[in-house]
């Protein structure tokens, strides 16, 4: 019986990781310098609500909490392992403004977000483009690490260095 439960747990963990990688993006760690570039682009204001689509281990959420006065910071994650990892990370720090949701962000409502952060595949960005246009409020910002948003010209493209990954800024 214990072996069966362990087997089911392994299927859940790896199955959700595969699903997350296929539907939006596999988990890849971000470098501190790139996170700093993302935050610099976002220019998060006191009282802002920030969403992180596919929050992985929660490092962007924690960086937002440490370096800004965002009112609410919400991470969405569908990989069970990454969700649990990020929840465990939050147990050891006190940032009450951070929420992590085990939820598919394709089903989330973006209308309350002032800033959305994402590190997603081009396929996921293409799928999200109409949702961003429909749901993001006027004045909201989208910061995309590595991949551009199809059909839209970025307001700005930043890089930590010439060889680093681009960070795209879009305003709605």
VMD Tcl script that builds the backbone (N, CA, C; Angstrom):
set m [mol new atoms 516]
animate dup $m
set s [atomselect $m all]
$s set {name element resname resid chain x y z} {
  {N N UNK 1 A 0.821 -1.200 0.000}
  {CA C UNK 1 A 0.000 0.000 0.000}
  {C C UNK 1 A 0.867 1.267 0.000}
  {N N UNK 2 A 1.923 1.249 0.809}
  {CA C UNK 2 A 2.827 2.394 0.869}
  {C C UNK 2 A 3.519 2.629 -0.470}
  {N N UNK 3 A 3.873 1.558 -1.136}
  {CA C UNK 3 A 4.500 1.659 -2.450}
  {C C UNK 3 A 3.530 2.280 -3.459}
  {N N UNK 4 A 2.254 1.889 -3.378}
  {CA C UNK 4 A 1.229 2.439 -4.263}
  {C C UNK 4 A 1.069 3.941 -4.043}
  {N N UNK 5 A 1.023 4.382 -2.800}
  {CA C UNK 5 A 0.903 5.813 -2.474}
  {C C UNK 5 A 2.125 6.575 -2.978}
  {N N UNK 6 A 3.290 5.998 -2.771}
  {CA C UNK 6 A 4.524 6.620 -3.264}
  {C C UNK 6 A 4.489 6.748 -4.788}
  {N N UNK 7 A 4.042 5.701 -5.472}
  {CA C UNK 7 A 3.944 5.704 -6.928}
  {C C UNK 7 A 2.976 6.793 -7.406}
  {N N UNK 8 A 1.843 6.925 -6.765}
  {CA C UNK 8 A 0.856 7.966 -7.114}
  {C C UNK 8 A 1.469 9.356 -6.900}
  {N N UNK 9 A 2.174 9.536 -5.791}
  {CA C UNK 9 A 2.831 10.820 -5.510}
  {C C UNK 9 A 3.851 11.154 -6.602}
  {N N UNK 10 A 4.642 10.198 -6.997}
  {CA C UNK 10 A 5.640 10.413 -8.049}
  {C C UNK 10 A 4.962 10.789 -9.365}
  {N N UNK 11 A 3.887 10.111 -9.695}
  {CA C UNK 11 A 3.143 10.439 -10.922}
  {C C UNK 11 A 2.590 11.856 -10.845}
  {N N UNK 12 A 2.026 12.235 -9.706}
  {CA C UNK 12 A 1.501 13.596 -9.539}
  {C C UNK 12 A 2.597 14.642 -9.692}
  {N N UNK 13 A 3.711 14.428 -9.017}
  {CA C UNK 13 A 4.803 15.404 -9.057}
  {C C UNK 13 A 5.349 15.536 -10.472}
  {N N UNK 14 A 5.756 14.429 -11.069}
  {CA C UNK 14 A 6.369 14.500 -12.393}
  {C C UNK 14 A 5.349 14.779 -13.487}
  {N N UNK 15 A 4.135 14.297 -13.304}
  {CA C UNK 15 A 3.087 14.597 -14.276}
  {C C UNK 15 A 2.779 16.085 -14.352}
  {N N UNK 16 A 2.698 16.731 -13.181}
  {CA C UNK 16 A 2.421 18.176 -13.193}
  {C C UNK 16 A 3.624 18.961 -13.704}
  {N N UNK 17 A 4.844 18.472 -13.457}
  {CA C UNK 17 A 6.027 19.144 -14.002}
  {C C UNK 17 A 6.034 19.069 -15.534}
  {N N UNK 18 A 5.705 17.906 -16.056}
  {CA C UNK 18 A 5.645 17.734 -17.512}
  {C C UNK 18 A 4.540 18.608 -18.088}
  {N N UNK 19 A 3.383 18.627 -17.428}
  {CA C UNK 19 A 2.265 19.447 -17.898}
  {C C UNK 19 A 2.645 20.937 -17.891}
  {N N UNK 20 A 3.284 21.390 -16.824}
  {CA C UNK 20 A 3.705 22.795 -16.732}
  {C C UNK 20 A 4.701 23.124 -17.841}
  {N N UNK 21 A 5.670 22.241 -18.060}
  {CA C UNK 21 A 6.657 22.468 -19.112}
  {C C UNK 21 A 6.037 22.483 -20.489}
  {N N UNK 22 A 5.063 21.623 -20.719}
  {CA C UNK 22 A 4.411 21.547 -22.019}
  {C C UNK 22 A 3.455 22.714 -22.253}
  {N N UNK 23 A 2.681 23.079 -21.242}
  {CA C UNK 23 A 1.646 24.105 -21.435}
  {C C UNK 23 A 2.167 25.532 -21.366}
  {N N UNK 24 A 3.231 25.783 -20.607}
  {CA C UNK 24 A 3.692 27.170 -20.459}
  {C C UNK 24 A 5.210 27.298 -20.481}
  {N N UNK 25 A 5.892 26.593 -19.599}
  {CA C UNK 25 A 7.351 26.668 -19.549}
  {C C UNK 25 A 7.897 25.687 -18.526}
  {N N UNK 26 A 9.033 25.073 -18.830}
  {CA C UNK 26 A 9.680 24.256 -17.802}
  {C C UNK 26 A 10.335 25.179 -16.787}
  {N N UNK 27 A 10.586 24.669 -15.593}
  {CA C UNK 27 A 11.235 25.500 -14.588}
  {C C UNK 27 A 12.713 25.646 -14.922}
  {N N UNK 28 A 13.164 26.875 -14.951}
  {CA C UNK 28 A 14.576 27.214 -15.109}
  {C C UNK 28 A 14.872 28.313 -14.105}
  {N N UNK 29 A 15.983 28.223 -13.391}
  {CA C UNK 29 A 16.285 29.281 -12.411}
  {C C UNK 29 A 16.680 30.583 -13.101}
  {N N UNK 30 A 16.370 31.687 -12.468}
  {CA C UNK 30 A 16.758 33.016 -12.957}
  {C C UNK 30 A 17.944 33.502 -12.139}
  {N N UNK 31 A 18.858 34.176 -12.794}
  {CA C UNK 31 A 20.021 34.739 -12.118}
  {C C UNK 31 A 19.635 36.011 -11.382}
  {N N UNK 32 A 20.327 36.310 -10.276}
  {CA C UNK 32 A 20.036 37.511 -9.484}
  {C C UNK 32 A 20.128 38.778 -10.325}
  {N N UNK 33 A 21.122 38.855 -11.189}
  {CA C UNK 33 A 21.284 40.056 -12.021}
  {C C UNK 33 A 20.107 40.219 -12.986}
  {N N UNK 34 A 19.567 39.098 -13.475}
  {CA C UNK 34 A 18.413 39.173 -14.365}
  {C C UNK 34 A 17.143 39.533 -13.599}
  {N N UNK 35 A 17.018 39.032 -12.380}
  {CA C UNK 35 A 15.874 39.416 -11.542}
  {C C UNK 35 A 15.928 40.914 -11.271}
  {N N UNK 36 A 17.119 41.444 -11.027}
  {CA C UNK 36 A 17.279 42.891 -10.815}
  {C C UNK 36 A 16.862 43.662 -12.060}
  {N N UNK 37 A 17.193 43.155 -13.242}
  {CA C UNK 37 A 16.792 43.806 -14.493}
  {C C UNK 37 A 15.275 43.777 -14.640}
  {N N UNK 38 A 14.660 42.645 -14.301}
  {CA C UNK 38 A 13.197 42.526 -14.355}
  {C C UNK 38 A 12.551 43.562 -13.427}
  {N N UNK 39 A 13.038 43.641 -12.186}
  {CA C UNK 39 A 12.470 44.590 -11.218}
  {C C UNK 39 A 12.695 46.036 -11.659}
  {N N UNK 40 A 13.844 46.317 -12.241}
  {CA C UNK 40 A 14.126 47.661 -12.740}
  {C C UNK 40 A 13.159 48.040 -13.857}
  {N N UNK 41 A 12.866 47.101 -14.736}
  {CA C UNK 41 A 11.907 47.349 -15.818}
  {C C UNK 41 A 10.493 47.556 -15.269}
  {N N UNK 42 A 10.144 46.764 -14.265}
  {CA C UNK 42 A 8.769 46.785 -13.744}
  {C C UNK 42 A 8.426 48.097 -13.038}
  {N N UNK 43 A 9.408 48.705 -12.384}
  {CA C UNK 43 A 9.169 49.946 -11.631}
  {C C UNK 43 A 7.891 49.834 -10.796}
  {N N UNK 44 A 7.877 48.850 -9.951}
  {CA C UNK 44 A 6.717 48.566 -9.098}
  {C C UNK 44 A 6.558 49.683 -8.077}
  {N N UNK 45 A 5.358 50.204 -8.001}
  {CA C UNK 45 A 5.035 51.321 -7.120}
  {C C UNK 45 A 4.423 50.822 -5.814}
  {N N UNK 46 A 4.534 51.634 -4.753}
  {CA C UNK 46 A 3.864 51.260 -3.494}
  {C C UNK 46 A 2.368 51.051 -3.744}
  {N N UNK 47 A 1.850 49.964 -3.213}
  {CA C UNK 47 A 0.427 49.666 -3.374}
  {C C UNK 47 A 0.084 48.838 -4.600}
  {N N UNK 48 A 1.060 48.561 -5.475}
  {CA C UNK 48 A 0.784 47.770 -6.678}
  {C C UNK 48 A 0.464 46.321 -6.335}
  {N N UNK 49 A -0.307 45.708 -7.219}
  {CA C UNK 49 A -0.552 44.270 -7.180}
  {C C UNK 49 A 0.262 43.649 -8.304}
  {N N UNK 50 A 1.087 42.668 -7.943}
  {CA C UNK 50 A 2.004 42.042 -8.891}
  {C C UNK 50 A 1.664 40.564 -9.021}
  {N N UNK 51 A 1.564 40.084 -10.268}
  {CA C UNK 51 A 1.358 38.668 -10.550}
  {C C UNK 51 A 2.628 38.102 -11.165}
  {N N UNK 52 A 2.977 36.889 -10.791}
  {CA C UNK 52 A 4.070 36.152 -11.415}
  {C C UNK 52 A 3.464 34.882 -11.992}
  {N N UNK 53 A 3.468 34.786 -13.321}
  {CA C UNK 53 A 2.861 33.648 -14.002}
  {C C UNK 53 A 3.882 32.523 -14.111}
  {N N UNK 54 A 3.610 31.422 -13.442}
  {CA C UNK 54 A 4.566 30.319 -13.395}
  {C C UNK 54 A 5.682 30.660 -12.431}
  {N N UNK 55 A 5.343 30.846 -11.169}
  {CA C UNK 55 A 6.282 31.412 -10.191}
  {C C UNK 55 A 7.394 30.468 -9.762}
  {N N UNK 56 A 7.349 29.210 -10.175}
  {CA C UNK 56 A 8.436 28.288 -9.872}
  {C C UNK 56 A 8.733 28.193 -8.391}
  {N N UNK 57 A 9.994 28.444 -8.019}
  {CA C UNK 57 A 10.399 28.328 -6.615}
  {C C UNK 57 A 10.120 29.583 -5.802}
  {N N UNK 58 A 9.532 30.589 -6.421}
  {CA C UNK 58 A 9.126 31.800 -5.703}
  {C C UNK 58 A 10.189 32.876 -5.597}
  {N N UNK 59 A 11.327 32.708 -6.269}
  {CA C UNK 59 A 12.407 33.696 -6.102}
  {C C UNK 59 A 12.029 35.083 -6.620}
  {N N UNK 60 A 11.224 35.167 -7.697}
  {CA C UNK 60 A 10.801 36.501 -8.167}
  {C C UNK 60 A 9.848 37.134 -7.161}
  {N N UNK 61 A 8.957 36.327 -6.588}
  {CA C UNK 61 A 8.014 36.834 -5.593}
  {C C UNK 61 A 8.766 37.415 -4.396}
  {N N UNK 62 A 9.755 36.687 -3.924}
  {CA C UNK 62 A 10.540 37.133 -2.776}
  {C C UNK 62 A 11.324 38.398 -3.123}
  {N N UNK 63 A 11.884 38.460 -4.327}
  {CA C UNK 63 A 12.621 39.653 -4.753}
  {C C UNK 63 A 11.702 40.874 -4.811}
  {N N UNK 64 A 10.485 40.686 -5.294}
  {CA C UNK 64 A 9.517 41.795 -5.333}
  {C C UNK 64 A 9.219 42.252 -3.907}
  {N N UNK 65 A 8.978 41.302 -3.006}
  {CA C UNK 65 A 8.666 41.649 -1.615}
  {C C UNK 65 A 9.837 42.358 -0.929}
  {N N UNK 66 A 11.059 41.895 -1.173}
  {CA C UNK 66 A 12.243 42.481 -0.540}
  {C C UNK 66 A 12.560 43.885 -1.059}
  {N N UNK 67 A 12.301 44.117 -2.350}
  {CA C UNK 67 A 12.802 45.319 -3.007}
  {C C UNK 67 A 11.750 46.351 -3.389}
  {N N UNK 68 A 10.484 46.076 -3.095}
  {CA C UNK 68 A 9.434 47.028 -3.450}
  {C C UNK 68 A 8.438 47.133 -2.291}
  {N N UNK 69 A 7.484 48.007 -2.470}
  {CA C UNK 69 A 6.404 48.144 -1.496}
  {C C UNK 69 A 5.081 47.700 -2.114}
  {N N UNK 70 A 5.155 46.641 -2.937}
  {CA C UNK 70 A 3.939 46.099 -3.538}
  {C C UNK 70 A 2.970 45.680 -2.432}
  {N N UNK 71 A 1.702 45.978 -2.648}
  {CA C UNK 71 A 0.663 45.646 -1.665}
  {C C UNK 71 A 0.349 44.158 -1.661}
  {N N UNK 72 A 0.308 43.579 -2.858}
  {CA C UNK 72 A -0.088 42.184 -3.013}
  {C C UNK 72 A 0.785 41.565 -4.104}
  {N N UNK 73 A 1.323 40.379 -3.817}
  {CA C UNK 73 A 2.193 39.683 -4.760}
  {C C UNK 73 A 1.652 38.270 -4.885}
  {N N UNK 74 A 1.208 37.913 -6.088}
  {CA C UNK 74 A 0.541 36.630 -6.292}
  {C C UNK 74 A 1.308 35.813 -7.328}
  {N N UNK 75 A 1.684 34.607 -6.931}
  {CA C UNK 75 A 2.332 33.685 -7.848}
  {C C UNK 75 A 1.385 32.567 -8.226}
  {N N UNK 76 A 1.420 32.179 -9.497}
  {CA C UNK 76 A 0.614 31.069 -9.996}
  {C C UNK 76 A 1.557 29.954 -10.427}
  {N N UNK 77 A 1.281 28.739 -10.006}
  {CA C UNK 77 A 2.133 27.604 -10.360}
  {C C UNK 77 A 1.290 26.342 -10.486}
  {N N UNK 78 A 1.538 25.536 -11.543}
  {CA C UNK 78 A 0.799 24.276 -11.710}
  {C C UNK 78 A 1.686 23.047 -11.542}
  {N N UNK 79 A 2.975 23.237 -11.416}
  {CA C UNK 79 A 3.849 22.106 -11.114}
  {C C UNK 79 A 3.801 21.873 -9.602}
  {N N UNK 80 A 3.341 20.710 -9.199}
  {CA C UNK 80 A 3.182 20.416 -7.775}
  {C C UNK 80 A 4.510 20.550 -7.024}
  {N N UNK 81 A 5.591 20.050 -7.590}
  {CA C UNK 81 A 6.888 20.139 -6.928}
  {C C UNK 81 A 7.312 21.593 -6.722}
  {N N UNK 82 A 7.190 22.408 -7.756}
  {CA C UNK 82 A 7.581 23.819 -7.644}
  {C C UNK 82 A 6.654 24.573 -6.694}
  {N N UNK 83 A 5.373 24.251 -6.733}
  {CA C UNK 83 A 4.418 24.863 -5.806}
  {C C UNK 83 A 4.809 24.558 -4.359}
  {N N UNK 84 A 5.061 23.287 -4.072}
  {CA C UNK 84 A 5.433 22.901 -2.709}
  {C C UNK 84 A 6.764 23.527 -2.301}
  {N N UNK 85 A 7.715 23.559 -3.224}
  {CA C UNK 85 A 9.022 24.162 -2.952}
  {C C UNK 85 A 8.852 25.634 -2.592}
  {N N UNK 86 A 8.071 26.356 -3.385}
  {CA C UNK 86 A 7.869 27.787 -3.103}
  {C C UNK 86 A 7.145 28.004 -1.779}
  {N N UNK 87 A 6.176 27.141 -1.461}
  {CA C UNK 87 A 5.481 27.243 -0.175}
  {C C UNK 87 A 6.445 27.006 0.983}
  {N N UNK 88 A 7.334 26.035 0.836}
  {CA C UNK 88 A 8.334 25.758 1.872}
  {C C UNK 88 A 9.276 26.953 2.024}
  {N N UNK 89 A 9.706 27.544 0.899}
  {CA C UNK 89 A 10.569 28.739 0.962}
  {C C UNK 89 A 9.915 29.851 1.772}
  {N N UNK 90 A 8.613 30.006 1.613}
  {CA C UNK 90 A 7.905 31.086 2.314}
  {C C UNK 90 A 7.725 30.811 3.805}
  {N N UNK 91 A 7.858 29.566 4.215}
  {CA C UNK 91 A 7.738 29.245 5.636}
  {C C UNK 91 A 8.852 29.891 6.454}
  {N N UNK 92 A 9.985 30.116 5.828}
  {CA C UNK 92 A 11.163 30.607 6.545}
  {C C UNK 92 A 11.347 32.115 6.476}
  {N N UNK 93 A 10.456 32.798 5.796}
  {CA C UNK 93 A 10.527 34.261 5.700}
  {C C UNK 93 A 9.142 34.833 5.969}
  {N N UNK 94 A 9.110 36.090 6.341}
  {CA C UNK 94 A 7.828 36.691 6.678}
  {C C UNK 94 A 7.481 37.794 5.680}
  {N N UNK 95 A 6.777 37.394 4.629}
  {CA C UNK 95 A 6.271 38.344 3.650}
  {C C UNK 95 A 4.779 38.075 3.477}
  {N N UNK 96 A 3.947 38.669 4.326}
  {CA C UNK 96 A 2.515 38.373 4.277}
  {C C UNK 96 A 1.829 38.836 2.987}
  {N N UNK 97 A 2.476 39.702 2.223}
  {CA C UNK 97 A 1.864 40.173 0.978}
  {C C UNK 97 A 1.978 39.141 -0.154}
  {N N UNK 98 A 2.768 38.072 0.063}
  {CA C UNK 98 A 2.936 37.043 -0.968}
  {C C UNK 98 A 1.881 35.952 -0.809}
  {N N UNK 99 A 1.246 35.627 -1.936}
  {CA C UNK 99 A 0.324 34.492 -2.017}
  {C C UNK 99 A 0.800 33.609 -3.161}
  {N N UNK 100 A 0.780 32.319 -2.955}
  {CA C UNK 100 A 1.105 31.399 -4.041}
  {C C UNK 100 A -0.106 30.513 -4.257}
  {N N UNK 101 A -0.560 30.488 -5.494}
  {CA C UNK 101 A -1.755 29.718 -5.825}
  {C C UNK 101 A -1.386 28.535 -6.708}
  {N N UNK 102 A -1.876 27.378 -6.313}
  {CA C UNK 102 A -1.731 26.194 -7.150}
  {C C UNK 102 A -2.858 26.272 -8.170}
  {N N UNK 103 A -2.582 27.016 -9.236}
  {CA C UNK 103 A -3.634 27.323 -10.212}
  {C C UNK 103 A -3.022 27.551 -11.580}
  {N N UNK 104 A -3.738 27.158 -12.583}
  {CA C UNK 104 A -3.348 27.401 -13.963}
  {C C UNK 104 A -3.618 28.876 -14.284}
  {N N UNK 105 A -2.578 29.632 -14.592}
  {CA C UNK 105 A -2.781 31.070 -14.819}
  {C C UNK 105 A -3.588 31.358 -16.078}
  {N N UNK 106 A -3.738 30.395 -16.967}
  {CA C UNK 106 A -4.608 30.597 -18.133}
  {C C UNK 106 A -6.060 30.771 -17.674}
  {N N UNK 107 A -6.370 30.288 -16.463}
  {CA C UNK 107 A -7.719 30.404 -15.894}
  {C C UNK 107 A -7.849 31.579 -14.918}
  {N N UNK 108 A -6.763 32.282 -14.662}
  {CA C UNK 108 A -6.784 33.386 -13.691}
  {C C UNK 108 A -7.332 34.662 -14.324}
  {N N UNK 109 A -7.804 35.549 -13.479}
  {CA C UNK 109 A -8.295 36.864 -13.904}
  {C C UNK 109 A -7.173 37.879 -13.679}
  {N N UNK 110 A -6.721 38.516 -14.740}
  {CA C UNK 110 A -5.608 39.460 -14.665}
  {C C UNK 110 A -6.039 40.897 -14.410}
  {N N UNK 111 A -7.317 41.153 -14.266}
  {CA C UNK 111 A -7.822 42.530 -14.218}
  {C C UNK 111 A -7.356 43.332 -13.005}
  {N N UNK 112 A -6.959 42.671 -11.937}
  {CA C UNK 112 A -6.518 43.411 -10.749}
  {C C UNK 112 A -5.008 43.658 -10.720}
  {N N UNK 113 A -4.278 43.100 -11.668}
  {CA C UNK 113 A -2.819 43.224 -11.674}
  {C C UNK 113 A -2.371 44.586 -12.205}
  {N N UNK 114 A -1.442 45.199 -11.488}
  {CA C UNK 114 A -0.786 46.414 -11.975}
  {C C UNK 114 A 0.459 46.040 -12.778}
  {N N UNK 115 A 1.094 44.933 -12.377}
  {CA C UNK 115 A 2.293 44.435 -13.046}
  {C C UNK 115 A 2.189 42.916 -13.138}
  {N N UNK 116 A 2.481 42.379 -14.327}
  {CA C UNK 116 A 2.561 40.932 -14.503}
  {C C UNK 116 A 3.974 40.599 -14.950}
  {N N UNK 117 A 4.582 39.649 -14.242}
  {CA C UNK 117 A 5.916 39.163 -14.564}
  {C C UNK 117 A 5.784 37.758 -15.143}
  {N N UNK 118 A 6.557 37.460 -16.190}
  {CA C UNK 118 A 6.505 36.103 -16.728}
  {C C UNK 118 A 7.806 35.711 -17.411}
  {N N UNK 119 A 8.090 34.422 -17.354}
  {CA C UNK 119 A 9.212 33.794 -18.031}
  {C C UNK 119 A 8.625 32.544 -18.664}
  {N N UNK 120 A 7.989 32.737 -19.823}
  {CA C UNK 120 A 7.217 31.685 -20.475}
  {C C UNK 120 A 7.720 31.451 -21.889}
  {N N UNK 121 A 7.333 30.341 -22.460}
  {CA C UNK 121 A 7.736 30.012 -23.827}
  {C C UNK 121 A 7.005 30.904 -24.834}
  {N N UNK 122 A 7.552 31.020 -26.058}
  {CA C UNK 122 A 6.847 31.789 -27.098}
  {C C UNK 122 A 5.430 31.266 -27.351}
  {N N UNK 123 A 5.253 29.946 -27.257}
  {CA C UNK 123 A 3.924 29.369 -27.467}
  {C C UNK 123 A 2.935 29.841 -26.399}
  {N N UNK 124 A 3.376 29.870 -25.152}
  {CA C UNK 124 A 2.510 30.342 -24.070}
  {C C UNK 124 A 2.222 31.833 -24.223}
  {N N UNK 125 A 3.235 32.604 -24.617}
  {CA C UNK 125 A 3.038 34.052 -24.802}
  {C C UNK 125 A 2.002 34.302 -25.902}
  {N N UNK 126 A 2.073 33.521 -26.969}
  {CA C UNK 126 A 1.114 33.677 -28.069}
  {C C UNK 126 A -0.302 33.354 -27.588}
  {N N UNK 127 A -0.420 32.305 -26.784}
  {CA C UNK 127 A -1.729 31.916 -26.261}
  {C C UNK 127 A -2.279 32.963 -25.284}
  {N N UNK 128 A -1.395 33.612 -24.535}
  {CA C UNK 128 A -1.814 34.602 -23.541}
  {C C UNK 128 A -2.088 35.988 -24.131}
  {N N UNK 129 A -1.548 36.281 -25.298}
  {CA C UNK 129 A -1.668 37.632 -25.882}
  {C C UNK 129 A -3.113 38.155 -25.886}
  {N N UNK 130 A -4.095 37.398 -26.390}
  {CA C UNK 130 A -5.470 37.928 -26.365}
  {C C UNK 130 A -6.005 38.116 -24.941}
  {N N UNK 131 A -5.592 37.249 -24.026}
  {CA C UNK 131 A -6.023 37.361 -22.629}
  {C C UNK 131 A -5.457 38.636 -22.006}
  {N N UNK 132 A -4.199 38.939 -22.275}
  {CA C UNK 132 A -3.603 40.177 -21.780}
  {C C UNK 132 A -4.384 41.378 -22.317}
  {N N UNK 133 A -4.633 41.381 -23.631}
  {CA C UNK 133 A -5.350 42.509 -24.243}
  {C C UNK 133 A -6.746 42.682 -23.662}
  {N N UNK 134 A -7.404 41.583 -23.376}
  {CA C UNK 134 A -8.782 41.631 -22.872}
  {C C UNK 134 A -8.851 42.004 -21.392}
  {N N UNK 135 A -7.926 41.471 -20.575}
  {CA C UNK 135 A -8.085 41.567 -19.121}
  {C C UNK 135 A -7.206 42.589 -18.418}
  {N N UNK 136 A -6.079 42.964 -19.015}
  {CA C UNK 136 A -5.200 43.889 -18.295}
  {C C UNK 136 A -5.769 45.300 -18.327}
  {N N UNK 137 A -5.737 45.941 -17.166}
  {CA C UNK 137 A -6.303 47.276 -17.059}
  {C C UNK 137 A -5.373 48.304 -17.690}
  {N N UNK 138 A -5.941 49.431 -18.002}
  {CA C UNK 138 A -5.171 50.528 -18.579}
  {C C UNK 138 A -4.075 50.959 -17.602}
  {N N UNK 139 A -2.870 51.090 -18.110}
  {CA C UNK 139 A -1.744 51.496 -17.280}
  {C C UNK 139 A -0.972 50.333 -16.686}
  {N N UNK 140 A -1.501 49.103 -16.805}
  {CA C UNK 140 A -0.795 47.931 -16.280}
  {C C UNK 140 A 0.417 47.624 -17.148}
  {N N UNK 141 A 1.393 46.939 -16.541}
  {CA C UNK 141 A 2.623 46.593 -17.251}
  {C C UNK 141 A 2.823 45.085 -17.274}
  {N N UNK 142 A 3.375 44.625 -18.379}
  {CA C UNK 142 A 3.776 43.231 -18.526}
  {C C UNK 142 A 5.284 43.224 -18.727}
  {N N UNK 143 A 5.968 42.440 -17.912}
  {CA C UNK 143 A 7.410 42.277 -18.031}
  {C C UNK 143 A 7.645 40.819 -18.408}
  {N N UNK 144 A 8.223 40.608 -19.579}
  {CA C UNK 144 A 8.481 39.256 -20.050}
  {C C UNK 144 A 9.981 39.018 -20.142}
  {N N UNK 145 A 10.430 38.023 -19.417}
  {CA C UNK 145 A 11.832 37.639 -19.386}
  {C C UNK 145 A 12.079 36.657 -20.527}
  {N N UNK 146 A 12.961 37.000 -21.421}
  {CA C UNK 146 A 13.446 36.137 -22.502}
  {C C UNK 146 A 12.626 36.171 -23.790}
  {N N UNK 147 A 11.300 36.187 -23.706}
  {CA C UNK 147 A 10.509 36.071 -24.925}
  {C C UNK 147 A 9.536 37.234 -25.077}
  {N N UNK 148 A 9.397 37.696 -26.319}
  {CA C UNK 148 A 8.517 38.832 -26.603}
  {C C UNK 148 A 7.059 38.382 -26.694}
  {N N UNK 149 A 6.188 39.356 -26.682}
  {CA C UNK 149 A 4.754 39.125 -26.810}
  {C C UNK 149 A 4.389 39.293 -28.286}
  {N N UNK 150 A 3.944 38.225 -28.955}
  {CA C UNK 150 A 3.632 38.315 -30.382}
  {C C UNK 150 A 2.557 39.360 -30.676}
  {N N UNK 151 A 2.766 40.091 -31.754}
  {CA C UNK 151 A 1.785 41.063 -32.199}
  {C C UNK 151 A 1.845 42.401 -31.491}
  {N N UNK 152 A 2.821 42.587 -30.632}
  {CA C UNK 152 A 2.963 43.842 -29.894}
  {C C UNK 152 A 4.407 44.289 -29.884}
  {N N UNK 153 A 4.611 45.564 -30.045}
  {CA C UNK 153 A 5.948 46.150 -29.948}
  {C C UNK 153 A 6.236 46.461 -28.489}
  {N N UNK 154 A 7.374 46.015 -27.976}
  {CA C UNK 154 A 7.689 46.351 -26.578}
  {C C UNK 154 A 7.984 47.838 -26.431}
  {N N UNK 155 A 7.633 48.358 -25.293}
  {CA C UNK 155 A 7.933 49.753 -24.987}
  {C C UNK 155 A 9.439 49.920 -24.784}
  {N N UNK 156 A 10.049 48.866 -24.217}
  {CA C UNK 156 A 11.478 48.905 -23.943}
  {C C UNK 156 A 11.999 47.477 -23.862}
  {N N UNK 157 A 13.267 47.295 -24.263}
  {CA C UNK 157 A 13.961 46.024 -24.096}
  {C C UNK 157 A 15.223 46.321 -23.301}
  {N N UNK 158 A 15.391 45.622 -22.190}
  {CA C UNK 158 A 16.558 45.848 -21.331}
  {C C UNK 158 A 17.353 44.555 -21.214}
  {N N UNK 159 A 18.643 44.720 -20.949}
  {CA C UNK 159 A 19.544 43.593 -20.708}
  {C C UNK 159 A 20.527 44.013 -19.630}
  {N N UNK 160 A 20.910 43.059 -18.792}
  {CA C UNK 160 A 21.924 43.334 -17.772}
  {C C UNK 160 A 23.265 43.608 -18.454}
  {N N UNK 161 A 23.564 42.834 -19.501}
  {CA C UNK 161 A 24.771 43.029 -20.305}
  {C C UNK 161 A 24.429 42.669 -21.744}
  {N N UNK 162 A 25.349 42.893 -22.658}
  {CA C UNK 162 A 25.099 42.600 -24.073}
  {C C UNK 162 A 24.754 41.131 -24.314}
  {N N UNK 163 A 25.325 40.245 -23.505}
  {CA C UNK 163 A 25.113 38.810 -23.698}
  {C C UNK 163 A 23.983 38.239 -22.854}
  {N N UNK 164 A 23.376 39.047 -22.016}
  {CA C UNK 164 A 22.327 38.524 -21.134}
  {C C UNK 164 A 20.982 38.428 -21.862}
  {N N UNK 165 A 20.058 37.771 -21.216}
  {CA C UNK 165 A 18.720 37.526 -21.765}
  {C C UNK 165 A 17.922 38.837 -21.778}
  {N N UNK 166 A 17.177 39.111 -22.863}
  {CA C UNK 166 A 16.386 40.344 -22.908}
  {C C UNK 166 A 15.181 40.301 -21.967}
  {N N UNK 167 A 14.819 41.484 -21.491}
  {CA C UNK 167 A 13.640 41.663 -20.653}
  {C C UNK 167 A 12.755 42.687 -21.361}
  {N N UNK 168 A 11.556 42.253 -21.732}
  {CA C UNK 168 A 10.645 43.089 -22.515}
  {C C UNK 168 A 9.617 43.760 -21.607}
  {N N UNK 169 A 9.396 45.058 -21.841}
  {CA C UNK 169 A 8.390 45.824 -21.112}
  {C C UNK 169 A 7.267 46.205 -22.070}
  {N N UNK 170 A 6.044 45.900 -21.657}
  {CA C UNK 170 A 4.848 46.282 -22.400}
  {C C UNK 170 A 3.921 47.046 -21.475}
  {N N UNK 171 A 3.325 48.103 -21.997}
  {CA C UNK 171 A 2.323 48.860 -21.224}
  {C C UNK 171 A 0.972 48.694 -21.888}
  {N N UNK 172 A -0.058 48.581 -21.075}
  {CA C UNK 172 A -1.413 48.393 -21.603}
  {C C UNK 172 A -2.258 49.607 -21.332}
}
mol reanalyze $m
mol bondsrecalc $m
mol representation Tube
mol addrep $m
